[in-house]
Amino acid sequence: MDLSSFESSLELAEAFRNPEEGAALLHNITLFSQLHTEELQRLYKKGSFIKSSEKSNLVIEGDLTRGLYILLKGTVSIYKNDPLRNTMLRLTHLESGAAFGELSLFDPAPRSATVVAETPCYLFFLSDRAFAHFLSEEGEGLQVRFYKKCAEEMVERFRNQNQDYLTSQLLLWQKALQQPSESPTQSNKSAELPIG
């Protein structure tokens, strides 16, 4: 479904009241990929819709808020605090169909980044409490599938992070070990300097 085709918030809200459309959106989130369509439809019904204005903060780094957002329409930017420069670094931007905050559904750590609406945005929101209620209602079978997928996703992210770290260290060492080469004219000039 082309999310940008909706002209009004009313059209958008009506389109996404359909649990089948919602299940398709949730299925695109890796952590939910092991859930069956009927389970995703029930999960989707536990969420709500949010409209935010341009330049509003949806998530603030360090906050203890928890919940998943799916960007139905609009653009957001992800920022990380740089304490050395006392500034915010823009990491990336997300567009319609993207999700963020999914780890906060089961991880009580403070938010790791700030998310700012770059345009007016329409979002689907699922709170951690609604998700916990869903898990308890659905039973152990779904819980095992979900947490198994979480473990797989965390392992993959950890491997990627390790590889990124090793690559960055290799590049830093290569740069540090590069000696500026002397040109022949520089070495001749230093030999021609008068002594005393």
C-alpha positions as CSV (number, residue, x, y, z in Angstrom):
1,M,0.0,0.0,0.0
2,D,1.3,3.4,-1.0
3,L,1.1,5.4,2.3
4,S,1.8,8.7,0.5
5,S,-1.4,8.6,-1.5
6,F,-3.6,9.6,1.4
7,E,-4.5,13.3,1.4
8,S,-6.1,13.7,4.8
9,S,-5.6,12.3,8.2
10,L,-9.2,11.0,8.1
11,E,-8.5,8.9,5.0
12,L,-5.3,7.6,6.6
13,A,-7.0,6.7,9.9
14,E,-9.8,4.9,8.1
15,A,-7.4,2.9,5.9
16,F,-5.4,1.7,8.9
17,R,-8.4,0.7,11.0
18,N,-8.3,-2.5,9.0
19,P,-6.4,-5.1,11.0
20,E,-5.3,-6.8,7.7
21,E,-3.4,-3.7,6.6
22,G,-2.0,-3.4,10.1
23,A,-0.8,-7.0,10.2
24,A,1.1,-6.4,7.0
25,L,2.8,-3.4,8.5
26,L,3.7,-5.3,11.7
27,H,5.0,-8.3,9.7
28,N,7.6,-6.0,8.1
29,I,9.2,-5.5,11.5
30,T,11.8,-8.2,12.0
31,L,10.9,-9.0,15.6
32,F,7.3,-9.8,14.6
33,S,8.1,-11.8,11.5
34,Q,7.5,-15.2,13.2
35,L,4.0,-14.2,14.3
36,H,1.0,-15.5,12.3
37,T,-1.3,-13.1,10.4
38,E,-4.2,-13.6,12.9
39,E,-1.8,-12.9,15.8
40,L,-0.5,-9.7,14.1
41,Q,-4.1,-8.6,13.5
42,R,-4.9,-9.0,17.2
43,L,-1.7,-7.2,18.2
44,Y,-2.5,-4.3,15.8
45,K,-5.9,-3.8,17.4
46,K,-4.1,-3.0,20.7
47,G,-2.4,0.1,19.2
48,S,-3.5,3.7,18.6
49,F,-2.9,6.5,16.1
50,I,-0.9,9.6,16.7
51,K,-0.6,12.8,14.7
52,S,2.4,15.0,15.3
53,S,3.3,18.4,14.0
54,E,6.5,19.3,12.2
55,K,9.6,19.7,14.4
56,S,8.0,17.9,17.4
57,N,9.9,15.4,19.4
58,L,8.4,11.9,19.3
59,V,11.1,10.3,21.4
60,I,13.8,12.0,23.5
61,E,17.1,10.3,24.2
62,G,17.4,9.3,27.9
63,D,13.6,9.2,28.5
64,L,12.1,6.2,30.1
65,T,9.1,6.1,27.7
66,R,8.4,2.8,26.0
67,G,6.6,1.7,22.9
68,L,6.8,1.0,19.2
69,Y,6.1,3.5,16.4
70,I,5.3,2.8,12.8
71,L,5.5,5.9,10.6
72,L,2.3,5.8,8.4
73,K,2.9,9.1,6.7
74,G,5.7,11.6,7.0
75,T,9.4,11.9,7.6
76,V,11.4,11.7,10.9
77,S,15.1,12.2,11.7
78,I,17.0,10.2,14.3
79,Y,19.5,12.2,16.4
80,K,22.1,11.1,19.0
81,N,23.5,13.4,21.6
82,D,27.2,14.2,21.2
83,P,28.3,15.2,24.8
84,L,31.9,16.2,23.6
85,R,30.5,18.9,21.3
86,N,27.3,19.5,23.1
87,T,25.3,19.0,19.9
88,M,22.9,16.5,18.4
89,L,24.2,14.4,15.5
90,R,21.7,13.4,12.8
91,L,22.2,9.7,12.3
92,T,19.5,9.0,9.6
93,H,16.0,9.8,8.5
94,L,13.0,7.5,8.2
95,E,10.1,7.7,5.8
96,S,6.6,6.2,5.6
97,G,6.5,2.5,6.5
98,A,9.5,2.6,8.8
99,A,9.3,1.5,12.4
100,F,11.3,2.6,15.5
101,G,11.3,1.9,19.2
102,E,10.6,-1.8,18.9
103,L,13.3,-2.8,21.4
104,S,11.6,-0.7,24.1
105,L,8.7,-3.2,24.0
106,F,10.8,-5.5,26.2
107,D,13.9,-3.5,27.2
108,P,13.4,-1.0,30.1
109,A,16.6,0.9,29.2
110,P,16.2,4.7,28.5
111,R,15.6,5.7,24.9
112,S,18.9,5.6,23.0
113,A,18.2,8.4,20.5
114,T,15.9,11.4,19.8
115,V,13.3,11.2,17.0
116,V,12.1,14.4,15.5
117,A,9.2,14.8,13.1
118,E,10.6,16.6,10.0
119,T,7.1,16.9,8.5
120,P,3.6,16.5,9.9
121,C,3.5,12.8,10.7
122,Y,0.8,10.2,11.2
123,L,2.0,7.2,13.3
124,F,0.8,3.9,14.7
125,F,1.8,3.5,18.4
126,L,1.9,0.3,20.5
127,S,2.8,0.8,24.2
128,D,4.9,-1.7,26.1
129,R,2.0,-2.3,28.4
130,A,-0.4,-3.2,25.5
131,F,2.3,-5.5,24.1
132,A,2.9,-7.2,27.5
133,H,-0.9,-7.7,27.8
134,F,-1.0,-9.2,24.3
135,L,1.9,-11.6,25.1
136,S,0.1,-12.8,28.3
137,E,-3.2,-13.3,26.4
138,E,-1.6,-15.2,23.5
139,G,0.3,-17.8,25.6
140,E,3.6,-19.5,25.8
141,G,3.8,-20.7,22.1
142,L,3.7,-17.1,20.8
143,Q,6.1,-15.9,23.6
144,V,8.7,-18.6,22.7
145,R,8.5,-17.7,19.0
146,F,8.8,-14.0,19.7
147,Y,11.7,-14.2,22.2
148,K,13.5,-16.7,20.0
149,K,13.3,-14.1,17.2
150,C,14.5,-11.4,19.6
151,A,17.5,-13.5,20.5
152,E,18.3,-14.1,16.8
153,E,18.0,-10.4,16.0
154,M,20.3,-9.4,19.0
155,V,22.9,-11.9,17.9
156,E,22.9,-10.5,14.4
157,R,23.1,-6.9,15.6
158,F,25.9,-7.9,18.0
159,R,27.9,-9.6,15.1
160,N,27.3,-6.5,12.9
161,Q,28.5,-4.2,15.7
162,N,31.6,-6.3,16.2
163,Q,32.4,-6.2,12.5
164,D,31.9,-2.5,12.4
165,Y,34.1,-2.0,15.4
166,L,36.9,-4.2,13.9
167,T,36.7,-2.3,10.6
168,S,36.8,1.1,12.3
169,Q,39.8,0.0,14.4
170,L,41.7,-1.3,11.3
171,L,41.1,2.0,9.5
172,L,42.3,4.0,12.5
173,W,45.4,1.9,12.8
174,Q,46.1,2.2,9.1
175,K,45.8,6.0,9.3
176,A,48.0,6.2,12.4
177,L,50.7,4.0,10.9
178,Q,51.0,6.0,7.7
179,Q,54.2,8.0,7.8
180,P,54.3,11.1,5.6
181,S,56.9,10.3,3.0
182,E,59.7,12.9,2.5
183,S,60.1,14.2,-1.0
184,P,63.6,14.4,-2.4
185,T,63.5,18.2,-2.4
186,Q,62.7,18.3,1.3
187,S,65.7,16.1,2.2
188,N,68.0,18.1,0.0
189,K,66.9,21.4,1.6
190,S,67.5,20.1,5.1
191,A,71.0,19.1,4.0
192,E,71.8,22.6,2.7
193,L,71.0,24.4,5.9
194,P,74.1,26.2,7.2
195,I,75.3,25.1,10.6
196,G,76.0,27.7,13.3
